[in-house]
Amino acid sequence: MTTPNVQARKKYGADEEGIAEWLKDHNRELTWAVIALAVIVGGFWFYERSQSIKSQRAETAYFQARQAVEAGNLPLGVSDLQKVVTRYGGTTAGSQAALTLAQALYDSGKFKEGVAALKKVEGEVPSEFRASIHVLEAAGYESLKDFANAAEQYRQASNVTPFAADKAEYLASAARDYQAAGNTKAAIGIWQDLAKSENPAVAGEARVRLGELDAKPMKV
């Protein structure tokens, strides 16, 4: 008669043999699975490391270019900033370089070039820079007396900013530029919304502007 312990040992031995056989049969698959996991982990680490190095280099290049601008060497500063924007587009430093480049061009009276530099990076900058890009574009258009496009840039800035106060300020700027462009219909639409704003300064200006516009014939 076989005792329970003997039966258990036999079963355990059979299980061991089964596991060993399974491991033998699946050894190749397990090996490749381990290698694949190592590649994924290693690739992720390498990507993170390379991105960190890229960001560090971008920041160094940006600060060097900015120093040239601040030292009064505008041609060198503009050239270096353009290189940073081209080489490190999409990074924080690359976005800062684009903004600094546009401002440097504006300071030289090159407003078209400044706006063009910002246009190139609109779609690649991190989200936290998008509002600033649109606002600086608007400033360039205002200097060119192109108030219609300036207003559109302020509208876009209001759409991407996460801050309610900034949204109201950008919309107010858009309304002013629509007025300057002669598009009183668009201006009135914005001022009517802003008159309900929780920002007392913006709401107050909106009511004043609406009063002024109501007293004039509407232009489209």
C-alpha positions as MATLAB code, in Angstrom:
seq = 'MTTPNVQARKKYGADEEGIAEWLKDHNRELTWAVIALAVIVGGFWFYERSQSIKSQRAETAYFQARQAVEAGNLPLGVSDLQKVVTRYGGTTAGSQAALTLAQALYDSGKFKEGVAALKKVEGEVPSEFRASIHVLEAAGYESLKDFANAAEQYRQASNVTPFAADKAEYLASAARDYQAAGNTKAAIGIWQDLAKSENPAVAGEARVRLGELDAKPMKV';
ca = [
       0.000    0.000    0.000;
       1.364    3.412   -0.940;
       1.323    5.924    1.891;
       0.106    9.494    1.399;
       3.656   10.830    1.909;
       5.024    8.553   -0.779;
       2.217    9.618   -3.094;
       2.938   13.261   -2.360;
       6.651   12.787   -3.058;
       5.842   11.053   -6.289;
       3.469   13.856   -7.278;
       6.004   16.518   -6.252;
       8.675   14.720   -8.254;
       6.376   14.535  -11.201;
       5.652   18.267  -10.842;
       9.365   19.016  -10.711;
       9.939   16.938  -13.805;
       7.046   18.727  -15.484;
       8.421   22.158  -14.619;
      11.910   21.149  -15.696;
      10.543   19.828  -18.972;
       8.518   23.002  -19.506;
      11.567   25.185  -18.809;
      13.612   23.077  -21.201;
      10.984   23.359  -23.907;
      10.490   27.084  -23.350;
      14.071   28.028  -22.581;
      14.518   29.829  -25.886;
      11.294   31.793  -25.465;
      12.187   32.773  -21.909;
      15.660   33.849  -22.968;
      14.287   36.065  -25.710;
      11.674   37.495  -23.344;
      14.399   38.434  -20.853;
      16.495   39.971  -23.626;
      13.489   41.910  -24.943;
      12.764   43.283  -21.478;
      16.408   44.280  -21.062;
      16.331   46.065  -24.422;
      13.167   47.969  -23.464;
      14.545   48.999  -20.077;
      17.923   49.857  -21.547;
      16.338   51.792  -24.397;
      14.205   53.793  -22.006;
      17.239   54.599  -19.859;
      19.271   55.583  -22.923;
      16.446   57.794  -24.211;
      16.065   59.525  -20.859;
      19.817   59.990  -20.595;
      20.157   61.347  -24.124;
      17.267   63.747  -23.564;
      18.881   64.985  -20.365;
      22.199   65.556  -22.137;
      20.406   67.305  -25.012;
      18.589   69.620  -22.586;
      21.826   70.475  -20.783;
      23.597   71.291  -24.028;
      20.626   73.332  -25.204;
      20.609   75.389  -21.999;
      24.353   76.052  -22.246;
      24.060   77.119  -25.882;
      21.087   79.332  -25.112;
      22.740   81.187  -22.240;
      25.876   81.762  -24.292;
      23.795   83.204  -27.136;
      21.815   85.384  -24.755;
      25.004   86.715  -23.205;
      26.136   87.873  -26.644;
      22.864   89.772  -27.098;
      23.060   91.320  -23.622;
      26.677   92.349  -24.270;
      25.510   94.309  -27.304;
      26.876   91.922  -29.928;
      23.537   91.568  -31.665;
      24.725   89.968  -34.938;
      26.545   87.184  -33.059;
      23.693   86.794  -30.574;
      21.067   86.508  -33.321;
      23.185   84.006  -35.239;
      23.766   81.867  -32.136;
      20.112   82.020  -31.123;
      19.055   80.862  -34.579;
      21.389   77.872  -34.217;
      19.893   77.002  -30.819;
      16.360   77.192  -32.221;
      17.281   74.981  -35.189;
      19.309   72.439  -33.233;
      17.241   72.218  -30.083;
      13.687   72.837  -31.266;
      11.068   71.485  -28.908;
      13.213   71.829  -25.791;
      12.746   74.433  -23.077;
      15.982   76.171  -24.048;
      15.035   76.054  -27.731;
      11.711   77.749  -26.956;
      13.401   80.393  -24.811;
      15.878   80.987  -27.632;
      13.017   81.523  -30.103;
      11.422   84.127  -27.834;
      14.753   85.884  -27.213;
      15.566   85.781  -30.933;
      12.251   87.409  -31.841;
      12.722   90.119  -29.224;
      16.266   90.799  -30.435;
      14.977   91.136  -33.998;
      12.191   93.449  -32.821;
      14.769   95.600  -31.021;
      16.559   95.929  -34.357;
      13.336   97.002  -36.047;
      13.069   93.681  -37.890;
       9.490   92.891  -36.997;
       8.697   90.718  -40.019;
      11.763   88.591  -39.324;
      10.837   88.319  -35.657;
       7.300   87.164  -36.442;
       8.652   84.686  -39.008;
      11.042   83.232  -36.413;
       8.143   82.651  -34.036;
       5.950   81.151  -36.757;
       8.564   78.466  -37.363;
       8.355   77.143  -33.809;
       4.607   77.513  -33.120;
       3.889   73.827  -33.521;
       6.871   72.399  -31.650;
       7.246   74.405  -28.442;
       6.200   72.838  -25.118;
       2.684   73.781  -24.005;
       3.894   76.188  -21.320;
       5.467   78.422  -24.004;
       2.622   78.534  -26.513;
       0.806   81.524  -25.041;
       4.056   83.517  -24.874;
       4.834   82.699  -28.510;
       1.414   83.986  -29.640;
       1.605   87.118  -27.480;
       5.036   88.022  -28.844;
       3.783   87.402  -32.382;
       0.897   89.751  -31.654;
       3.353   92.410  -30.503;
       5.237   92.073  -33.775;
       2.069   92.443  -35.821;
       1.091   95.494  -33.778;
       4.428   97.111  -34.599;
       3.710   96.382  -38.259;
       0.262   97.989  -37.836;
      -1.306   94.673  -38.817;
      -3.925   94.770  -36.088;
      -6.155   92.068  -37.551;
      -3.411   89.446  -37.317;
      -2.350   90.777  -33.918;
      -5.895   90.241  -32.662;
      -5.902   86.664  -33.970;
      -2.648   85.929  -32.152;
      -4.083   87.245  -28.891;
      -7.124   85.029  -29.423;
      -4.874   82.019  -29.884;
      -2.937   82.951  -26.751;
      -6.200   83.084  -24.802;
      -7.099   79.623  -26.093;
      -3.890   77.953  -24.906;
      -3.217   79.663  -21.579;
      -4.364   77.711  -18.518;
      -4.786   80.885  -16.444;
      -8.148   82.639  -16.319;
      -6.636   86.061  -15.576;
      -4.292   85.837  -18.563;
      -7.128   84.603  -20.773;
      -9.138   87.728  -19.952;
      -6.162   90.023  -20.557;
      -5.365   88.425  -23.912;
      -8.980   88.664  -25.030;
      -9.036   92.330  -24.048;
      -5.929   92.897  -26.153;
      -7.574   91.068  -29.040;
     -10.657   93.286  -28.745;
      -8.529   96.457  -28.779;
      -6.735   95.279  -31.911;
     -10.000   94.329  -33.607;
     -11.183   97.868  -32.900;
      -7.958   99.279  -34.320;
      -8.431   97.101  -37.412;
     -11.983   98.421  -37.834;
     -13.645   95.106  -37.013;
     -16.063   96.485  -34.431;
     -18.352   93.460  -34.652;
     -15.609   91.123  -33.412;
     -14.557   93.660  -30.770;
     -18.104   94.017  -29.426;
     -18.496   90.244  -29.201;
     -15.391   89.987  -27.026;
     -16.207   93.026  -24.875;
     -19.693   91.680  -24.187;
     -18.189   88.474  -22.816;
     -15.546   90.336  -20.840;
     -18.143   92.617  -19.260;
     -19.152   89.539  -17.239;
     -15.565   88.815  -16.194;
     -14.664   88.337  -12.546;
     -11.630   90.534  -13.192;
     -12.940   94.004  -12.189;
     -10.380   95.908  -14.269;
     -11.164   93.947  -17.427;
     -14.935   94.047  -16.814;
     -14.773   97.796  -16.219;
     -12.855   98.447  -19.421;
     -15.261   96.200  -21.320;
     -18.261   98.259  -20.208;
     -16.512  101.504  -21.134;
     -15.546  100.164  -24.550;
     -19.064   98.909  -25.209;
     -20.417  102.338  -24.367;
     -17.991  103.905  -26.847;
     -18.828  101.410  -29.563;
     -22.570  101.685  -29.067;
     -22.265  105.387  -29.746;
     -20.636  104.736  -33.154;
     -21.961  103.086  -36.328;
     -20.928   99.413  -36.424;
     -18.347   98.361  -38.972;
     -17.796   94.814  -40.119;
];
